[in-house]
Amino acid sequence: MREKIDSDKGRAIHAHRMGLIEPVFGHIQQRGLRCFTSRSQSKVDTQWKLFCIVHNVARLLVYGRVAA
């Protein structure tokens, strides 16, 4: 794995992935999810899914206009 990541192609893939994954968590945190307000696993899962839906709908609103 170290050889894969240390190659030029591996570094490019990793850099691209970091650019795609990291902003999602930043956007969700900006929308107010800094900690979960529920205590059970099922309630936390539901809260996480709702925040993900809000994030995806917001992205569709922004980028849906560009694609249309």
Number of C-alpha atoms within 10 A of each C-alpha: 6 7 8 10 13 12 11 11 11 15 13 13 13 14 11 11 11 11 11 10 10 10 11 14 13 11 12 16 13 10 12 10 15 9 8 12 10 12 8 8 9 10 13 15 13 12 16 15 12 12 17 15 12 14 17 13 13 12 12 13 11 11 11 11 9 8 7 5
